[in-house]
Amino acid sequence: MGAPFAKLVWRERWSSGAQAQLAGPNKERMATRILFVDDAPSIQETLPRILAMHGYEVTSAGTVAEALSKIASCPFDVLISDLNIGEAGDGFTVVSAMRRTQPKCLTFILTGYPAFETALKAIRSQVDDYLLKPAPIPELVDAIERKLKSAERRPLRPIASKRIAEVIRENIAKIGQRTLAAMKTEPELAALPLMDEQRLFPFASLLEDVAEMLAASDPGSTFKKSMHSAAMRGHLRRLQGYSIPLIIASLRLLENAVYEVVGENLPALDVSFVISDIRQLNNSLALQLQETAKAYLAAEERRLVFDNSEKWAGWYCAGCCWNRPEPKSETERRALAARIDAEFEAHRCEPFAREHWK
């Protein structure tokens, strides 16, 4: 159910016959102090009043900044926060602040997205409980009371601090292998006469570039270096016989592998940054593809070939470096090596070819 519609239904559920649902205030104990955070004015007007009728002392906040200010200045027993406050996932920013500032405060997240099972596991690991919107009032009150009366409050995991950049760096090899396996299931990609090392070679540097851009406080500071690497990958893919559609297909498979690994590590992520990191990840991959395609189109038509003969195993530029006479002496061999090196330089053959030439 979409968030605006869910909030409308919730408001109607609360305001229509709400009095009949209430058990009345609990006057036998000191009022439990609740901080309720939601950016919908209609819900801010209704839910705090209903909770107050159950004996709770409720303070409302409509923005993350307002919630953080109240957390810093007032003690609370319970936090109830919408998952999305202004921006998607902002509720975790409030939860993280509460857990750091007031670790004994119970934390609840309200979410209107029940389908994301992996995400809900992450939510469950970071808060005392979560409720799907629009949650009935008795269910919400019961959840609060159960947690307050529980003799042994479930210990929360340490606040997750990993960012997506760190997950990518830690799993470059895994992402590469999953991408390689996926490439071999795509007929056109599998048909390219390349070894596994050739298919994988550009991905490690691409993932390093993306991780560096994600981790940088100023992504623009790493932009030039990253775009240079993307251009080199465009030259290399042309040398390897890729077409633009195949470049796009291979990057799509890499992107799928990245998201699989990120999903598997979601409970370890600092979820207050997940949405912004994913947005930056998408932008970074799009920029990489754009620059790679641009360089591919600007590159001369050249192909690398592999000579696996015993003496001359290595990569050569077809049509120039590879067309050479067989040396008959050490002097001729050195001369040939020097000529091939000069041809690499003149033809701007990729560092990949230079590094693998023997």
Sequence and secondary structure as in RCSB ss.txt:
>XXXX:A:sequence
MGAPFAKLVWRERWSSGAQAQLAGPNKERMATRILFVDDAPSIQETLPRILAMHGYEVTSAGTVAEALSKIASCP
FDVLISDLNIGEAGDGFTVVSAMRRTQPKCLTFILTGYPAFETALKAIRSQVDDYLLKPAPIPELVDAIERKLKS
AERRPLRPIASKRIAEVIRENIAKIGQRTLAAMKTEPELAALPLMDEQRLFPFASLLEDVAEMLAASDPGSTFKK
SMHSAAMRGHLRRLQGYSIPLIIASLRLLENAVYEVVGENLPALDVSFVISDIRQLNNSLALQLQETAKAYLAAE
ERRLVFDNSEKWAGWYCAGCCWNRPEPKSETERRALAARIDAEFEAHRCEPFAREHWK
>XXXX:A:secstr
  HHHHHHHHHHHHHSSHHHH      SS   EEEEE S HHHHHHHHHHHHHTT EEEEESSHHHHHHHHHHS 
 SEEEEES SSSTTHHHHHHHHHHHH TTSEEEEEES TT HHHHHHHHHHSSEEEESS  HHHHHHHHHHHHH 
SS         B HHHHHHHTHHHHHHHHHHHHTTSHHHHTS   HHHHHHHHHHHHHHHHHHHH SSGGGGHHH
HHHHHHHHHHHHHHTT  HHHHHHHHHHHHHHHHHHHHHTGGGB GGGHHHHHHHHHHHHHHHHHHHHHHHHHS 
S  EEEE  TTT EEEETTTTSS     SHHHHHHHHHHHHHHHHHHT  HHHHHH  
